[in-house]
Amino acid sequence: MLVRQNAQELSDGGVCRLLLDALSTHPADARIQEAACRAVGYCAEASPGMRGELGDLTAGELDGCQLVCRALQLHPEQSLVQKWGLFAVMAMAQCQQNAVKLGCAGACTCAMEALRLHAGDRDVQETACQAVGKCSDASAALRDELGRLGACELVRTALQLHPASVLTQVWGLYAVACLAQSHSCALEFGRAGTCEVVLAGIHAHPSEADAQVRFRRRVPHHAS
């Protein structure tokens, strides 16, 4: 986690440009893509200014949102690229303008593919659920797209496969709550038995206040 002073100094030093240049120049190198996505995510999460800058700047004619999505698309089997690429998506999507750009660049499809291909990897499932939740929360259009792509089933599966992983439960519940702001997703959750999965997660981790709050604060009336 970057402290505010460090984030400002990095921003002033042009770190956003350096990170996008690395993503642009070394698309085939999974290690560089992983490291750059990790840094993009931490910078975007630490500073709204850098979050906006990473979305606006371009390198090789692609902006930061497109470059992060390209990393995910080029390295679907690389779990660490998926983990940190989706972390970067989550962090950048906290800016609504970036969320729209991420949607156009294919972030929703990337998150779905990561959930499918890395079902047994709790770290990837956690960050994919983070990305699904943040994108759903940022944009009704992205929420609807995620629903059409099968997010409801995949998030439910992540919760079922990783009941002991606190962070997968926390972010899976958050994704359910954000997706359930769509009436169609809420109905699909009900038909698929997601209510039982959600209650199991809440009951399994009664001392985890974050899991309780992330679901209960966000769930709309029509999803109950």
HUSUL-V833435 format. One record per pair of residues at least 4 apart in sequence whose C-alpha atoms are under 7 Angstrom apart, sorted by the first residue. I is the first residue (numbers start at 1). J is the second residue. D is the distance in Angstrom with one decimal. If there is no record, write none. Layout:
# HUSUL-V833435
i->I j->J d->D
i->I j->J d->D
This chain:
# HUSUL-V833435
i->1 j->42 d->6.4
i->2 j->6 d->6.3
i->2 j->7 d->6.0
i->2 j->42 d->6.8
i->2 j->46 d->5.8
i->3 j->7 d->6.2
i->4 j->8 d->6.2
i->4 j->46 d->6.8
i->5 j->9 d->6.3
i->6 j->10 d->6.1
i->7 j->11 d->6.1
i->7 j->43 d->6.8
i->7 j->46 d->6.6
i->7 j->47 d->6.6
i->8 j->12 d->6.1
i->9 j->13 d->6.1
i->10 j->14 d->6.5
i->10 j->15 d->5.5
i->11 j->15 d->5.7
i->11 j->16 d->6.7
i->11 j->50 d->6.5
i->14 j->18 d->6.6
i->15 j->19 d->6.2
i->16 j->20 d->6.3
i->16 j->54 d->5.9
i->17 j->21 d->6.1
i->18 j->22 d->6.3
i->19 j->23 d->6.4
i->19 j->36 d->5.8
i->19 j->40 d->6.8
i->20 j->24 d->6.0
i->20 j->59 d->5.9
i->20 j->64 d->6.2
i->21 j->25 d->5.9
i->21 j->59 d->5.7
i->22 j->26 d->6.0
i->22 j->36 d->6.7
i->23 j->27 d->6.0
i->23 j->33 d->5.8
i->23 j->36 d->6.4
i->23 j->67 d->6.3
i->24 j->59 d->6.0
i->24 j->60 d->6.0
i->24 j->67 d->6.8
i->26 j->32 d->6.8
i->27 j->33 d->6.7
i->27 j->71 d->6.7
i->29 j->33 d->6.3
i->30 j->34 d->6.0
i->30 j->75 d->6.8
i->30 j->81 d->6.7
i->31 j->35 d->6.2
i->32 j->36 d->5.9
i->33 j->37 d->6.0
i->33 j->71 d->6.1
i->33 j->81 d->6.6
i->34 j->38 d->6.2
i->34 j->80 d->6.2
i->34 j->81 d->4.5
i->34 j->84 d->6.1
i->34 j->85 d->6.9
i->35 j->39 d->6.3
i->36 j->40 d->6.0
i->37 j->41 d->6.1
i->37 j->68 d->6.5
i->37 j->84 d->5.5
i->37 j->85 d->5.1
i->37 j->88 d->5.8
i->38 j->42 d->6.4
i->38 j->84 d->5.0
i->38 j->85 d->6.9
i->38 j->88 d->6.5
i->39 j->43 d->6.1
i->40 j->44 d->5.9
i->40 j->88 d->5.8
i->41 j->45 d->6.0
i->41 j->87 d->5.8
i->41 j->88 d->3.8
i->41 j->91 d->5.4
i->41 j->92 d->7.0
i->42 j->46 d->6.0
i->43 j->47 d->6.3
i->43 j->50 d->6.3
i->43 j->51 d->7.0
i->44 j->48 d->6.6
i->44 j->50 d->5.6
i->44 j->51 d->4.1
i->44 j->91 d->5.5
i->44 j->92 d->5.6
i->45 j->91 d->5.0
i->47 j->51 d->6.1
i->48 j->52 d->6.2
i->49 j->53 d->6.2
i->50 j->54 d->5.9
i->51 j->55 d->6.5
i->51 j->92 d->5.7
i->52 j->56 d->6.2
i->53 j->57 d->5.9
i->54 j->64 d->5.2
i->55 j->63 d->6.0
i->55 j->64 d->4.9
i->55 j->65 d->5.7
i->55 j->98 d->5.7
i->56 j->63 d->6.2
i->56 j->64 d->7.0
i->57 j->63 d->5.5
i->57 j->64 d->6.5
i->58 j->62 d->5.1
i->58 j->63 d->4.0
i->58 j->64 d->6.4
i->59 j->63 d->6.3
i->62 j->66 d->5.7
i->62 j->67 d->6.1
i->63 j->67 d->6.2
i->64 j->68 d->6.2
i->65 j->69 d->6.3
i->65 j->98 d->6.8
i->65 j->101 d->6.2
i->65 j->102 d->5.3
i->65 j->105 d->6.9
i->66 j->70 d->6.0
i->66 j->102 d->6.8
i->66 j->105 d->5.3
i->67 j->71 d->6.3
i->68 j->72 d->6.6
i->68 j->85 d->6.1
i->69 j->73 d->6.2
i->69 j->105 d->6.3
i->69 j->106 d->6.5
i->69 j->107 d->5.9
i->70 j->74 d->6.0
i->71 j->75 d->6.2
i->71 j->85 d->7.0
i->72 j->76 d->5.9
i->72 j->81 d->6.5
i->72 j->82 d->5.8
i->72 j->85 d->6.1
i->72 j->110 d->6.4
i->73 j->110 d->6.6
i->75 j->81 d->6.7
i->76 j->82 d->6.8
i->78 j->82 d->6.3
i->79 j->83 d->6.0
i->79 j->124 d->6.7
i->80 j->84 d->6.1
i->81 j->85 d->5.6
i->82 j->86 d->5.9
i->82 j->114 d->6.6
i->82 j->124 d->6.5
i->83 j->87 d->6.2
i->83 j->123 d->6.5
i->83 j->124 d->4.7
i->83 j->127 d->5.9
i->84 j->88 d->6.1
i->85 j->89 d->6.3
i->86 j->90 d->6.1
i->86 j->111 d->7.0
i->86 j->127 d->5.7
i->86 j->128 d->5.8
i->86 j->131 d->5.9
i->87 j->91 d->6.3
i->87 j->127 d->5.6
i->87 j->131 d->6.8
i->88 j->92 d->6.0
i->89 j->93 d->5.8
i->89 j->131 d->5.9
i->90 j->94 d->6.9
i->90 j->130 d->5.9
i->90 j->131 d->4.3
i->90 j->134 d->5.8
i->92 j->98 d->6.1
i->93 j->98 d->5.5
i->93 j->99 d->4.4
i->93 j->134 d->6.2
i->93 j->135 d->5.9
i->93 j->138 d->6.9
i->94 j->134 d->6.6
i->94 j->138 d->6.8
i->95 j->99 d->6.2
i->96 j->100 d->6.4
i->96 j->138 d->5.7
i->97 j->101 d->6.5
i->98 j->102 d->6.0
i->99 j->103 d->6.2
i->99 j->135 d->6.2
i->99 j->138 d->6.4
i->100 j->104 d->6.4
i->101 j->105 d->6.2
i->102 j->106 d->6.4
i->102 j->107 d->5.3
i->103 j->107 d->5.4
i->103 j->108 d->6.2
i->103 j->142 d->6.4
i->106 j->110 d->6.3
i->107 j->111 d->6.2
i->108 j->112 d->6.4
i->108 j->146 d->6.0
i->109 j->113 d->6.2
i->110 j->114 d->6.2
i->111 j->115 d->6.3
i->111 j->128 d->5.5
i->111 j->132 d->6.9
i->112 j->116 d->6.3
i->112 j->151 d->6.5
i->113 j->117 d->5.9
i->114 j->118 d->5.7
i->114 j->128 d->6.8
i->115 j->119 d->5.6
i->115 j->125 d->5.9
i->115 j->128 d->6.5
i->115 j->154 d->6.4
i->118 j->124 d->6.6
i->119 j->125 d->6.7
i->119 j->158 d->6.8
i->121 j->125 d->6.3
i->122 j->126 d->5.9
i->122 j->162 d->6.7
i->122 j->168 d->6.6
i->123 j->127 d->6.4
i->124 j->128 d->5.9
i->125 j->129 d->6.1
i->125 j->158 d->6.2
i->125 j->168 d->6.5
i->126 j->130 d->6.3
i->126 j->167 d->6.2
i->126 j->168 d->4.4
i->126 j->171 d->6.1
i->127 j->131 d->6.2
i->128 j->132 d->6.1
i->129 j->133 d->6.0
i->129 j->155 d->6.7
i->129 j->171 d->5.5
i->129 j->172 d->5.3
i->129 j->175 d->5.7
i->130 j->134 d->6.2
i->130 j->171 d->5.4
i->130 j->175 d->6.8
i->131 j->135 d->6.0
i->132 j->136 d->5.9
i->132 j->175 d->5.9
i->133 j->137 d->6.0
i->133 j->174 d->6.0
i->133 j->175 d->4.0
i->133 j->178 d->5.6
i->134 j->138 d->6.1
i->135 j->139 d->6.3
i->135 j->142 d->6.2
i->135 j->143 d->6.9
i->136 j->140 d->6.5
i->136 j->142 d->5.7
i->136 j->143 d->4.2
i->136 j->178 d->5.7
i->136 j->179 d->5.9
i->137 j->178 d->5.5
i->139 j->143 d->6.2
i->140 j->144 d->6.2
i->141 j->145 d->6.2
i->142 j->146 d->6.0
i->143 j->147 d->6.3
i->143 j->179 d->6.0
i->144 j->148 d->6.3
i->145 j->149 d->6.2
i->146 j->150 d->6.4
i->146 j->151 d->5.3
i->147 j->151 d->5.3
i->147 j->152 d->6.2
i->147 j->185 d->6.1
i->150 j->154 d->6.4
i->151 j->155 d->5.9
i->152 j->156 d->6.2
i->152 j->185 d->6.7
i->152 j->189 d->6.5
i->153 j->157 d->6.1
i->154 j->158 d->6.2
i->155 j->159 d->6.4
i->155 j->172 d->6.1
i->156 j->160 d->6.3
i->156 j->194 d->6.2
i->157 j->161 d->6.0
i->158 j->162 d->6.1
i->159 j->163 d->6.0
i->159 j->168 d->6.8
i->159 j->169 d->5.9
i->159 j->172 d->6.1
i->160 j->197 d->6.7
i->162 j->168 d->6.7
i->163 j->169 d->6.7
i->163 j->201 d->6.6
i->165 j->169 d->6.2
i->166 j->170 d->6.1
i->167 j->171 d->6.1
i->168 j->172 d->5.6
i->169 j->173 d->5.9
i->169 j->201 d->6.3
i->169 j->211 d->6.9
i->170 j->174 d->6.3
i->170 j->210 d->6.6
i->170 j->211 d->4.4
i->170 j->214 d->7.0
i->171 j->175 d->6.1
i->172 j->176 d->6.2
i->173 j->177 d->6.2
i->173 j->198 d->6.7
i->173 j->211 d->6.9
i->173 j->214 d->6.8
i->173 j->215 d->5.4
i->174 j->178 d->6.2
i->174 j->214 d->5.3
i->174 j->215 d->5.4
i->175 j->179 d->6.0
i->176 j->180 d->5.9
i->177 j->181 d->6.9
i->177 j->215 d->5.5
i->177 j->218 d->5.4
i->177 j->219 d->4.7
i->178 j->218 d->6.5
i->179 j->185 d->6.1
i->180 j->185 d->5.4
i->180 j->186 d->4.4
i->180 j->219 d->6.6
i->180 j->220 d->7.0
i->180 j->223 d->6.0
i->181 j->220 d->6.0
i->182 j->186 d->6.2
i->183 j->187 d->6.2
i->183 j->222 d->7.0
i->184 j->188 d->6.2
i->185 j->189 d->6.1
i->186 j->190 d->6.3
i->186 j->223 d->5.0
i->187 j->191 d->6.3
i->188 j->192 d->6.1
i->189 j->193 d->6.3
i->189 j->194 d->5.0
i->189 j->195 d->7.0
i->190 j->194 d->5.9
i->190 j->195 d->6.3
i->193 j->197 d->6.9
i->194 j->198 d->6.1
i->195 j->199 d->6.2
i->196 j->200 d->6.1
i->197 j->201 d->6.3
i->198 j->202 d->6.3
i->199 j->203 d->6.0
i->200 j->204 d->5.9
i->201 j->205 d->6.4
i->202 j->206 d->6.1
i->202 j->211 d->6.8
i->202 j->212 d->6.2
i->208 j->212 d->6.7
i->209 j->213 d->6.0
i->210 j->214 d->5.9
i->211 j->215 d->6.5
i->212 j->216 d->6.2
i->213 j->217 d->5.5
i->214 j->218 d->6.4
i->215 j->219 d->6.1
i->219 j->223 d->6.6
